[in-house]
Amino acid sequence: MEFLDKFCECSGQKINVEKSSFMMYSKTPSPLINSIVRITGYQRKANHMTYLGAPICDGRIRVSYFDDLLTKIRDKMAGWKANFLTHGGKLIMIRHVLSSMSVYLLSTVAVPKRVLAMVNRMIATFFWGSSEERAKRNWVAWANLCTPLPEGGLGVRNLEEVLQLGVLYPG
């Protein structure tokens, strides 16, 4: 703990024990884990934890690790729906807020394709004004919405295509 105390002293920051946790190899002996918990006061996370919104895990990345991202996107869209945005307003919010949230994750961790498909679907549903109770007609195909502006599209990023291009794939 001395190195953490030095860090706090040098940086002027404090460690929030309630938000801090640690991960260990799954076959680590319980007495060692219990000692670390007792000394640090941190809780052990068994499967995964998040750091700056990106999941950190031991093993395969699961779709469920991205529930926080999906919830944040849903919450943002719900707040915007209350403002009765025009299609232009929705487009601005999609391009500058929703896409950037997802692209950030793409640049930090290998996001499962299923998660990207879910985000794309949520964005399309939001743009057209559909909801779970009431579907609305999609007047233009998703591929056309994702076409760049100079080519006549609306410039929305299709996250699955961004991943395929490998532009932001980590590693």
N, C-alpha and C positions, 0 to 999 in steps of 0.2 A: 504494500500500500504506500510505501515511501515514494515511489515514482509518481503515483497519482497526487500525493500531497505536494510534491515538487512542481508538478504540472499546474496545479491550482495556484500555488504561490507565484509562479513565474507569469502565468497568463492572467491572473486576477479573476478567473472563472471558478465556478463551483460545480461539482458533479451532483446531479439530481439522482439520488439513490433510488427513488421510486420509479424513475424512467429508465434506469440502467439495468442491464441484464447481461448474461454471458452464455456462450454455447460451448459445449465440449463434445468430444467424440462419444458416440453412443455406448461404447464399451468401457468408458471411464468408471473406475470403482466408485461406488456410492460414498464411502468415507471421505475420499478426496473431494468430491462435489460438495458434500456437507461442510467440509472444512472451508472451502472457498466461499460458500454462502455465509458461513458464520463470520469469517474474517472481513469480507467486503460488504456484506449486507445486500448484495445484488441477488436477484432471482435467476435461476437457470431456465433458459428457454430450450425445450427439447427439440422441436422441429425446425422452427424458423423464427426470425425476428426481422424487423425493418430498420433500416438506417437511411435517413433522408428520403423516406418514401419507397426505397428499393428493398425488396426482400433479400435477406441473407439466409441461406439454408445449407444444410448438409445433405447432399444427395440431389434427387430430381426436383426440379421446380414445378410446383403444382399450380393449377388454376386458382385454387382457393387462396393462395398466397397473395393474389391480386384483388381480393375482395375490397380492401381499403381504397384502391384506385377506382374501382367500379362504383363504390359508394360515394366517393368524392365527386365523380363525374355526374352521377344521378342527382346528388344534392345541388350541385351548381346549376344543372339544367332545371331542376324544380324551382329554384329561386328566380331564374330568368323567365320561366313560363308565367310567373306571376306578374311580370312586367309587360306582357303582351308585345313581345318583340316582333318586328317585321322580319321577312326573310333575309333582308340585308343585315339587320341587327344580329340575327341568329348566325349568319355566315361569319360576321366579324368575331363573334364569341367563339364559334367553332375553330376558326383558323388561329386565333390568337390565345385562346385559353385552353380549350379541350385538347386540341392537337399537341400543344406544347407540353401539357401534362404527360401525355402518352409518349411523345418523342423523347422526353427526358428519361423515362424508364427504359426505352429502347436503347438509349446510349449507355445505360449502366448495367443492365442485366438482360439475359436472353428471355424475352417475354414469350410465353406459349402462343402459338398462332390462334388458338381458340379464344384467348383473352382479346387479341387484336380484332378478331371477328366480332366479338361481343361489343367492343368499343365502337367499331365502325357501325354496327347495327344501332347502337344507342344514339350515335351522332345523326345518322340518317333519320331515325324516328323523331328526334328533336327538331331537325331541320324542317321536316314535312308537317310537324304539328300533331303527329299521331300520339296516341297513348294506349295503355293496356286495354282500356274500355272502348276506345274509338279509333279505328284505323282511318287514315286519310289516303287519298290517291297520291302516288308518287309520280309526278308529271315528267320527271326526267330520271333516267337510270343512274344508279350510284356511280358507275364508271364515268359518266358524263360530268357529274359533280366533281369528281376527282381529277378531271382533266385540267392541265395548267391554264391559267388565264389567257395567255397569248394564243392558245389553241381553241379558245371558245368555251372553256369550262369555267368552273367557279373556284378552282384552285384549292379545294379541300384535299388534305393529305389522306390517302388510303394507307392506313398503317401496315396492312399486310404487304403492300407493294414496297413500302419503305424498308421493311424487313427483308424482302426478297432482293432488293437492290444491294443490301449489305452496307448501306451508307453509314448506319449507326450501330451495326452489330458489334458488341464488345468482344475483345479477344482477338 
